[in-house]
Amino acid sequence: MKHILEALDQRRAGAKKGGGDKRIEAQHARGKLTARERIELLLDKGSFEEFDMFVEHRSVEFGMDKTKIPGDGVVTGWGTVNGRTTFVFAKDFTVFGGSLSETHALKITKLQDMALKARAPIIGLYDAGGARIQEGVAALAGYSYVFRRNVIASGVIPQISVIMGPCAGGDVYSPAMTDFIFMVKNTSYMFVTGPDVVKTVTNEVVTAEELGGASVHATKSSIADGAFSDDVETLLQMRRLLDFLPSNNTEGVPEWPSFDDIERTEESLDTLIPANPNQPYDIKELILKVVDEGDFFELADTFAKNIVTGFGRIAGKTVGFVANQPMVLAGVLDSDASRKAARFVRFCDAFNIPIVTFVDVPGFLPGTAQEYGGLIKHGAKLLFAYSQCTVPLVTVITRKAYGGAFDVMASKEIGADMNYAWPTAQIAVMGAKGAVEIIFRQDIGDAEKIAARTKEYEDRFLSPFVAAERGYIDDVIMPHSTRKRIARALAMLKDKHVDVPMKKHDNIPL
């Protein structure tokens, strides 16, 4: 019996070496951890249970039958993150460059099936060179198996993709269908076709970083929801993110002990809004002063910075935050901001995460670039996302809420449950100057008359009380009491239920 156990130990040790010491050293030389080192950092210590450690590919073409390595380029299994069950697979770049074969894909699909049965989140750590060319169509079919399961699991369990090295060709589509994508700066990149193919087809000369690095996808393409400095920081941030997310779409948000008083007031918020209505202020200050212990996990912080999205907690429970950012483009809504917020709102609604919306929006961004780029349809995505929500929706208007953007930003009329306004709120079709120049265009040459008309318009319409008189606003609240009022509203709405007409699925304006 002893020799059998020793043989098992030897096989396990061999499998854990992946591609061997030299390739592990090369991985470290690139500033990257190995697949197993990454899993060890991500999961609670000693909690990882590995599946299919001894699986090998079945390919015999091009001499592949003479080169077999246990695990076949991907490490799969489950463990816990702060005690909560989490499934994980990590591509092993030291084994065939992490390329996907038929058996490699079957390892991932087995994990996806188990995660769906267990109703637990799944995280994919990507560091791979695409499909294994030697296997041809079998590898391509393997991708399809994975893709289909991504779609089936969407909206049922959280799916997170972490790009920690190359991710090219077919490998990019699975992350694209997951809920969140994060990248590592300077060592990861994603693209459908690499720099060499681009040069051949279009004559463009571009580096991998310029084509699909974290600097591109986190700021320009919006593919990535965030980018971190190295493997260690990225994995620690993933642990933090998971603490905000429900395990599935029926369990409800996680609740963590909070030492922050629900009744806490923030007197400094009474002076947050500048006296000059055109002067910016940082909406993140409001979010940080409202959430438990100032803990806010921002998503897509370098893309469409005129809107802020992310997770915080109120009374220990996860809440999604959407807020216009006056510091960037005056908080205006454009195509990018609309898409970013709509995606986030739909995720929150799918997983029963309440949404708090802070509104300071002067309208939609005008111009040919926006109109030609489909602003109407992109803006409609956010309108659609809020309108179909069945989760608790609490909206606070801090300053401007002009035109159609007022409606889109979780107004009561499209389904928000509680809508509050600060005394500084200005709710109108447009700003006073523009409105007066249209209504009293005959007086444009008379500065005194225009000034008087502007003051009259401001007093009558640029006030939250007109909306409050008609019930469009539930209450005008003191800024310092914002946290308390939101907490009480969410507590009241915790058992919210909405009946919707039966349908196969909706048809969001994509």
C-alpha positions as CSV (number, residue, x, y, z in Angstrom):
1,M,0.0,0.0,0.0
2,K,2.8,2.4,0.9
3,H,4.3,2.3,-2.6
4,I,0.9,3.1,-4.1
5,L,0.5,6.2,-1.9
6,E,4.0,7.3,-2.8
7,A,3.3,6.9,-6.5
8,L,0.2,9.1,-6.0
9,D,2.2,11.7,-4.2
10,Q,4.8,11.7,-7.1
11,R,2.1,12.0,-9.7
12,R,0.5,14.9,-7.8
13,A,3.8,16.7,-7.4
14,G,4.5,16.2,-11.1
15,A,1.1,17.6,-12.1
16,K,1.6,20.6,-9.8
17,K,4.9,21.5,-11.6
18,G,2.9,22.2,-14.8
19,G,5.4,22.8,-17.6
20,G,8.4,22.4,-15.3
21,D,10.8,24.6,-13.4
22,K,12.3,26.4,-16.4
23,R,8.9,27.5,-17.7
24,I,7.8,28.5,-14.1
25,E,11.0,30.7,-13.9
26,A,10.2,32.2,-17.3
27,Q,6.7,33.0,-16.0
28,H,8.1,34.7,-12.9
29,A,10.7,36.6,-15.1
30,R,7.7,38.2,-16.9
31,G,6.4,39.5,-13.6
32,K,3.6,37.0,-13.5
33,L,2.5,34.3,-11.1
34,T,1.8,30.7,-12.1
35,A,-1.8,29.4,-12.3
36,R,-1.6,27.7,-9.0
37,E,0.0,30.6,-7.2
38,R,-2.8,32.8,-8.4
39,I,-5.5,30.4,-7.2
40,E,-3.7,30.2,-3.8
41,L,-3.8,34.0,-3.5
42,L,-7.4,34.3,-4.6
43,L,-9.0,31.7,-2.3
44,D,-8.9,31.2,1.4
45,K,-5.8,29.5,2.6
46,G,-6.0,25.7,2.3
47,S,-9.6,25.8,0.8
48,F,-8.8,24.8,-2.8
49,E,-10.1,21.5,-4.0
50,E,-8.8,20.7,-7.5
51,F,-10.6,18.8,-10.2
52,D,-9.1,16.8,-13.1
53,M,-5.5,17.2,-12.1
54,F,-4.5,14.2,-14.2
55,V,-6.4,15.0,-17.4
56,E,-4.3,14.9,-20.6
57,H,-5.2,15.7,-24.2
58,R,-6.1,13.0,-26.7
59,S,-4.5,14.6,-29.7
60,V,-2.1,12.5,-31.9
61,E,-1.5,14.9,-34.8
62,F,1.8,16.7,-35.3
63,G,3.6,14.6,-32.7
64,M,1.3,15.7,-29.9
65,D,0.9,12.0,-28.7
66,K,4.6,12.3,-27.6
67,T,4.0,15.5,-25.5
68,K,1.5,15.1,-22.8
69,I,1.4,17.1,-19.5
70,P,-1.1,16.4,-16.7
71,G,-3.8,19.1,-16.4
72,D,-3.5,20.1,-20.0
73,G,-3.0,23.8,-19.5
74,V,-5.8,24.7,-17.1
75,V,-6.2,24.3,-13.4
76,T,-9.8,23.9,-12.2
77,G,-11.6,23.5,-8.9
78,W,-13.4,25.3,-6.0
79,G,-12.6,26.8,-2.7
80,T,-13.9,29.7,-0.5
81,V,-13.4,33.4,-0.5
82,N,-14.0,34.7,3.1
83,G,-15.9,31.5,3.7
84,R,-18.2,31.7,0.6
85,T,-18.0,29.0,-2.1
86,T,-16.3,30.1,-5.3
87,F,-15.4,28.1,-8.4
88,V,-12.2,29.0,-10.3
89,F,-10.2,28.0,-13.3
90,A,-6.8,29.3,-14.2
91,K,-5.1,29.0,-17.5
92,D,-1.5,27.6,-17.1
93,F,0.8,29.4,-19.5
94,T,3.6,27.0,-18.6
95,V,1.7,24.1,-20.3
96,F,1.3,24.5,-24.1
97,G,1.1,28.3,-23.6
98,G,-2.3,27.8,-21.9
99,S,-3.8,27.0,-25.3
100,L,-7.3,25.4,-25.4
101,S,-7.7,21.8,-26.5
102,E,-10.8,19.7,-26.5
103,T,-10.0,18.2,-23.0
104,H,-8.9,21.6,-21.7
105,A,-12.4,22.9,-22.7
106,L,-14.1,19.9,-21.1
107,K,-12.4,20.7,-17.8
108,I,-13.8,24.2,-17.9
109,T,-17.3,23.2,-18.9
110,K,-17.4,20.6,-16.1
111,L,-16.5,23.4,-13.7
112,Q,-19.2,25.7,-15.2
113,D,-21.8,23.0,-14.8
114,M,-20.9,22.4,-11.2
115,A,-20.9,26.1,-10.4
116,L,-24.4,26.4,-11.9
117,K,-25.6,23.4,-9.9
118,A,-24.1,24.8,-6.7
119,R,-25.3,28.3,-7.5
120,A,-21.9,29.8,-6.7
121,P,-19.8,32.4,-8.5
122,I,-17.2,31.4,-11.0
123,I,-13.9,33.2,-11.8
124,G,-11.7,32.6,-14.8
125,L,-8.0,33.6,-14.7
126,Y,-6.8,34.0,-18.3
127,D,-3.2,33.7,-19.4
128,A,-3.2,31.8,-22.7
129,G,-2.4,31.8,-26.4
130,G,-5.8,30.9,-27.8
131,A,-6.9,27.7,-29.5
132,R,-4.4,24.8,-29.8
133,I,-3.7,24.8,-33.5
134,Q,-2.8,21.1,-33.6
135,E,-6.3,20.1,-32.7
136,G,-8.1,22.2,-35.3
137,V,-11.9,22.0,-35.2
138,A,-12.0,20.1,-31.9
139,A,-10.5,23.1,-30.1
140,L,-13.0,25.4,-31.8
141,A,-15.9,23.2,-30.7
142,G,-14.4,23.3,-27.2
143,Y,-14.8,27.1,-27.2
144,S,-18.4,26.8,-28.3
145,Y,-19.2,24.5,-25.3
146,V,-17.7,27.1,-23.0
147,F,-19.5,30.0,-24.6
148,R,-23.0,28.4,-24.4
149,R,-22.5,27.8,-20.7
150,N,-21.5,31.4,-20.2
151,V,-24.9,32.4,-21.7
152,I,-26.9,29.9,-19.7
153,A,-25.2,31.0,-16.4
154,S,-25.7,34.7,-17.2
155,G,-28.0,36.3,-14.6
156,V,-28.0,33.2,-12.5
157,I,-24.5,33.2,-11.0
158,P,-21.8,36.0,-11.1
159,Q,-19.2,35.3,-13.7
160,I,-15.9,37.2,-13.4
161,S,-13.0,37.1,-15.9
162,V,-9.5,38.3,-14.9
163,I,-7.0,38.8,-17.8
164,M,-3.5,38.2,-16.4
165,G,-1.5,37.6,-19.6
166,P,-2.3,37.1,-23.3
167,C,-6.0,36.5,-24.2
168,A,-6.4,36.2,-27.9
169,G,-8.7,34.8,-30.6
170,G,-11.5,32.6,-29.4
171,D,-10.4,33.1,-25.8
172,V,-11.7,36.6,-25.7
173,Y,-15.4,35.8,-26.3
174,S,-16.0,33.9,-23.1
175,P,-14.8,36.9,-20.9
176,A,-16.9,39.2,-23.1
177,M,-20.0,37.4,-22.0
178,T,-19.2,37.4,-18.3
179,D,-20.4,40.0,-15.9
180,F,-17.0,41.7,-15.2
181,I,-13.6,41.8,-16.8
182,F,-10.4,43.0,-15.0
183,M,-6.9,43.3,-16.4
184,V,-3.3,43.6,-15.1
185,K,-1.4,46.6,-16.3
186,N,1.5,46.0,-18.7
187,T,1.3,42.2,-18.6
188,S,-2.1,41.4,-20.0
189,Y,-3.8,42.1,-23.3
190,M,-6.9,41.1,-25.2
191,F,-7.6,41.1,-28.9
192,V,-9.4,39.1,-31.6
193,T,-6.4,39.3,-34.0
194,G,-2.8,40.1,-32.9
195,P,-0.4,42.7,-34.1
196,D,1.1,40.5,-36.8
197,V,-2.3,39.8,-38.4
198,V,-3.3,43.4,-38.2
199,K,-0.1,44.4,-40.0
200,T,-0.7,41.8,-42.7
201,V,-4.3,42.8,-43.4
202,T,-4.4,46.5,-42.8
203,N,-0.7,47.5,-42.9
204,E,-1.1,49.1,-39.4
205,V,2.0,48.7,-37.2
206,V,0.8,48.4,-33.6
207,T,2.2,46.8,-30.4
208,A,0.2,44.3,-28.3
209,E,-0.2,46.9,-25.6
210,E,-1.5,49.6,-28.0
211,L,-3.8,47.1,-29.6
212,G,-5.4,45.4,-26.6
213,G,-3.5,46.3,-23.4
214,A,-5.2,47.3,-20.1
215,S,-4.5,51.0,-21.0
216,V,-6.8,50.5,-24.0
217,H,-9.6,48.4,-22.7
218,A,-10.0,50.1,-19.3
219,T,-10.1,53.6,-20.8
220,K,-11.2,53.5,-24.5
221,S,-13.1,50.3,-25.5
222,S,-14.8,49.7,-22.1
223,I,-14.0,46.0,-22.4
224,A,-12.4,46.0,-19.0
225,D,-14.1,47.1,-15.8
226,G,-10.8,47.9,-14.2
227,A,-7.0,47.5,-14.3
228,F,-4.6,46.9,-11.5
229,S,-0.8,47.2,-11.1
230,D,0.1,43.5,-10.7
231,D,-1.1,40.0,-10.1
232,V,-1.2,40.3,-6.3
233,E,-3.3,43.5,-6.2
234,T,-5.6,42.2,-8.9
235,L,-6.4,39.0,-7.0
236,L,-6.8,40.8,-3.7
237,Q,-9.3,43.2,-5.3
238,M,-11.2,40.2,-6.7
239,R,-11.6,38.9,-3.2
240,R,-12.9,42.4,-2.2
241,L,-15.4,42.4,-5.1
242,L,-16.8,39.0,-4.3
243,D,-17.6,40.2,-0.8
244,F,-20.1,42.6,-2.4
245,L,-21.7,40.1,-4.8
246,P,-24.6,37.6,-4.1
247,S,-23.7,34.0,-4.7
248,N,-26.6,33.7,-7.1
249,N,-29.8,35.4,-8.3
250,T,-32.0,34.1,-5.5
251,E,-29.9,34.2,-2.4
252,G,-30.0,38.0,-1.8
253,V,-27.1,40.3,-1.2
254,P,-24.4,39.3,1.4
255,E,-24.6,41.0,4.8
256,W,-21.4,41.8,6.7
257,P,-21.1,43.2,10.2
258,S,-21.1,47.0,10.1
259,F,-19.8,49.4,12.8
260,D,-21.3,52.4,11.0
261,D,-24.4,53.9,12.6
262,I,-27.4,54.0,10.2
263,E,-28.5,57.2,11.9
264,R,-25.1,58.9,11.2
265,T,-25.4,62.4,9.7
266,E,-22.7,64.2,7.7
267,E,-22.9,67.9,8.3
268,S,-20.2,68.6,5.6
269,L,-22.7,67.5,2.9
270,D,-24.7,70.7,3.7
271,T,-21.9,72.7,2.0
272,L,-21.0,70.2,-0.8
273,I,-22.9,72.0,-3.5
274,P,-21.1,75.2,-4.6
275,A,-23.0,78.6,-4.6
276,N,-22.2,78.9,-8.3
277,P,-24.4,76.4,-10.2
278,N,-21.8,76.0,-12.9
279,Q,-19.0,75.1,-10.4
280,P,-18.2,71.4,-10.2
281,Y,-17.8,69.2,-7.1
282,D,-16.8,65.6,-6.6
283,I,-19.8,63.3,-6.4
284,K,-17.6,60.5,-5.0
285,E,-17.3,62.6,-1.8
286,L,-21.1,62.1,-1.4
287,I,-20.9,58.4,-2.1
288,L,-18.0,57.8,0.4
289,K,-19.9,59.7,3.1
290,V,-23.1,57.8,2.6
291,V,-21.8,54.2,2.4
292,D,-20.8,52.1,5.4
293,E,-17.3,53.0,6.6
294,G,-16.4,54.8,3.4
295,D,-16.0,51.5,1.5
296,F,-16.8,51.9,-2.2
297,F,-15.7,49.5,-5.0
298,E,-15.8,51.6,-8.2
299,L,-16.2,49.9,-11.5
300,A,-14.9,51.3,-14.9
301,D,-13.3,54.2,-13.1
302,T,-11.2,55.3,-16.1
303,F,-13.9,55.0,-18.7
304,A,-16.8,57.5,-19.1
305,K,-15.8,59.3,-16.0
306,N,-18.8,61.6,-16.3
307,I,-20.8,58.8,-14.6
308,V,-19.8,56.8,-11.5
309,T,-20.8,53.2,-10.9
310,G,-19.9,50.7,-8.2
311,F,-20.8,48.9,-5.0
312,G,-21.0,50.0,-1.4
313,R,-23.0,48.9,1.6
314,I,-25.8,50.4,3.6
315,A,-26.5,48.8,7.0
316,G,-24.1,46.0,6.1
317,K,-25.9,45.1,2.8
318,T,-24.7,45.6,-0.7
319,V,-26.1,48.5,-2.7
320,G,-25.3,49.5,-6.3
321,F,-24.5,53.2,-6.8
322,V,-25.0,55.2,-10.0
323,A,-24.1,58.9,-10.0
324,N,-23.4,61.7,-12.4
325,Q,-20.0,63.2,-11.9
326,P,-20.0,67.0,-12.2
327,M,-16.2,67.0,-12.3
328,V,-16.2,65.6,-15.8
329,L,-18.2,67.2,-18.7
330,A,-20.4,68.7,-16.0
331,G,-21.9,65.2,-15.4
332,V,-23.6,65.2,-18.8
333,L,-24.9,61.9,-20.2
334,D,-23.3,60.8,-23.5
335,S,-23.2,57.4,-25.3
336,D,-20.4,56.0,-23.3
337,A,-21.8,57.0,-19.9
338,S,-25.3,55.6,-20.9
339,R,-23.8,52.3,-21.9
340,K,-21.7,52.0,-18.8
341,A,-24.5,52.8,-16.4
342,A,-27.0,50.6,-18.3
343,R,-24.8,47.6,-18.1
344,F,-24.3,48.1,-14.3
345,V,-28.0,48.7,-13.7
346,R,-28.9,45.5,-15.5
347,F,-26.4,43.5,-13.4
348,C,-27.8,44.8,-10.2
349,D,-31.3,44.0,-11.2
350,A,-30.4,40.5,-12.3
351,F,-28.9,39.8,-8.9
352,N,-31.4,41.6,-6.7
353,I,-29.0,44.4,-5.6
354,P,-30.8,47.6,-4.7
355,I,-29.8,50.7,-6.6
356,V,-29.2,54.2,-5.3
357,T,-28.9,57.0,-7.9
358,F,-27.4,60.4,-7.3
359,V,-28.5,62.9,-10.0
360,D,-26.7,66.0,-11.1
361,V,-27.2,66.0,-14.9
362,P,-27.5,69.0,-17.2
363,G,-28.8,66.9,-20.0
364,F,-27.5,64.8,-22.9
365,L,-24.2,65.8,-24.7
366,P,-25.1,67.7,-27.9
367,G,-23.1,67.4,-31.2
368,T,-22.8,65.5,-34.5
369,A,-20.3,63.1,-33.0
370,Q,-22.8,61.9,-30.4
371,E,-25.8,61.9,-32.8
372,Y,-23.8,60.0,-35.5
373,G,-22.6,57.6,-32.8
374,G,-26.1,56.6,-31.9
375,L,-26.7,58.7,-28.7
376,I,-30.5,58.1,-29.0
377,K,-30.2,54.4,-28.9
378,H,-27.4,54.4,-26.3
379,G,-29.4,56.7,-24.1
380,A,-32.4,54.5,-24.5
381,K,-30.3,51.6,-23.0
382,L,-30.1,53.3,-19.7
383,L,-33.8,54.3,-19.8
384,F,-34.7,50.7,-20.6
385,A,-32.4,49.3,-17.9
386,Y,-34.0,51.5,-15.2
387,S,-37.5,51.0,-16.4
388,Q,-37.3,47.2,-16.3
389,C,-35.8,47.1,-12.8
390,T,-37.7,45.2,-10.1
391,V,-35.2,45.9,-7.3
392,P,-35.5,48.7,-4.8
393,L,-34.7,52.1,-6.5
394,V,-33.9,55.2,-4.4
395,T,-33.0,58.4,-6.2
396,V,-31.5,61.6,-4.8
397,I,-31.3,64.8,-6.9
398,T,-28.5,66.9,-5.6
399,R,-28.5,69.7,-8.1
400,K,-29.4,69.8,-11.8
401,A,-31.9,67.4,-13.4
402,Y,-32.6,68.9,-16.8
403,G,-34.6,67.7,-19.8
404,G,-34.8,64.0,-20.9
405,A,-31.9,63.2,-18.6
406,F,-34.1,63.8,-15.6
407,D,-36.4,61.1,-16.8
408,V,-33.6,58.7,-17.7
409,M,-31.8,58.9,-14.3
410,A,-34.2,56.8,-12.3
411,S,-37.1,59.2,-12.2
412,K,-40.2,58.2,-10.3
413,E,-42.1,58.1,-13.5
414,I,-40.0,55.2,-14.9
415,G,-40.3,53.1,-11.8
416,A,-38.1,54.5,-9.0
417,D,-39.6,53.9,-5.6
418,M,-38.4,56.8,-3.5
419,N,-37.2,60.0,-5.0
420,Y,-35.6,62.6,-2.8
421,A,-34.2,66.1,-3.6
422,W,-31.8,68.3,-1.8
423,P,-32.9,72.0,-1.4
424,T,-30.3,72.8,-4.0
425,A,-32.0,70.7,-6.7
426,Q,-32.9,72.3,-10.0
427,I,-35.5,70.3,-11.9
428,A,-36.5,71.8,-15.3
429,V,-36.6,71.2,-19.0
430,M,-33.4,73.2,-19.3
431,G,-31.3,75.8,-17.6
432,A,-32.7,79.3,-16.9
433,K,-30.7,81.1,-19.5
434,G,-31.6,78.8,-22.4
435,A,-35.3,78.7,-21.3
436,V,-35.6,82.5,-21.0
437,E,-34.0,83.0,-24.4
438,I,-36.6,80.7,-26.0
439,I,-39.7,81.9,-24.1
440,F,-38.9,85.6,-24.2
441,R,-36.9,85.8,-27.4
442,Q,-38.5,89.1,-28.2
443,D,-36.6,90.6,-25.1
444,I,-33.1,89.3,-26.0
445,G,-31.8,92.8,-26.8
446,D,-32.9,94.1,-23.4
447,A,-30.4,93.0,-20.8
448,E,-32.5,94.2,-17.8
449,K,-35.6,92.4,-19.0
450,I,-33.7,89.2,-19.7
451,A,-32.1,89.4,-16.2
452,A,-35.5,89.9,-14.6
453,R,-37.1,87.1,-16.6
454,T,-34.1,84.8,-15.7
455,K,-34.6,85.5,-12.0
456,E,-38.3,84.9,-12.3
457,Y,-37.7,81.5,-14.1
458,E,-35.1,80.5,-11.5
459,D,-37.4,81.3,-8.6
460,R,-40.4,79.5,-10.1
461,F,-38.9,76.4,-11.8
462,L,-35.3,75.9,-10.7
463,S,-36.5,74.6,-7.3
464,P,-37.3,71.1,-6.0
465,F,-40.6,72.3,-4.6
466,V,-42.5,72.5,-8.0
467,A,-41.8,68.8,-8.5
468,A,-42.6,68.1,-4.8
469,E,-45.9,69.9,-5.1
470,R,-46.9,67.5,-7.9
471,G,-45.6,64.3,-6.2
472,Y,-42.7,63.8,-8.6
473,I,-40.4,64.1,-5.6
474,D,-41.4,62.3,-2.4
475,D,-39.5,64.7,-0.1
476,V,-37.0,67.5,0.0
477,I,-34.4,66.4,2.5
478,M,-31.5,68.0,4.3
479,P,-28.2,66.9,2.7
480,H,-26.7,65.8,6.0
481,S,-29.5,63.3,6.5
482,T,-29.0,61.6,3.1
483,R,-27.5,58.4,4.5
484,K,-30.2,58.0,7.1
485,R,-33.0,58.6,4.6
486,I,-31.6,56.1,2.1
487,A,-31.1,53.5,4.8
488,R,-34.7,53.8,6.0
489,A,-36.0,53.7,2.4
490,L,-34.1,50.6,1.6
491,A,-35.3,48.9,4.8
492,M,-38.9,49.7,3.9
493,L,-38.4,48.3,0.4
494,K,-36.6,45.1,1.3
495,D,-39.5,42.9,0.4
496,K,-40.5,44.8,-2.7
497,H,-42.3,42.7,-5.3
498,V,-43.2,43.7,-8.8
499,D,-45.5,41.7,-11.2
500,V,-44.4,42.0,-14.8
501,P,-46.2,40.6,-17.9
502,M,-45.2,37.2,-19.1
503,K,-42.7,37.3,-21.9
504,K,-39.9,35.1,-23.4
505,H,-37.5,38.0,-23.0
506,D,-37.3,41.7,-23.6
507,N,-35.7,43.4,-26.6
508,I,-33.3,46.0,-25.2
509,P,-32.1,48.5,-27.8
510,L,-28.6,47.1,-28.3
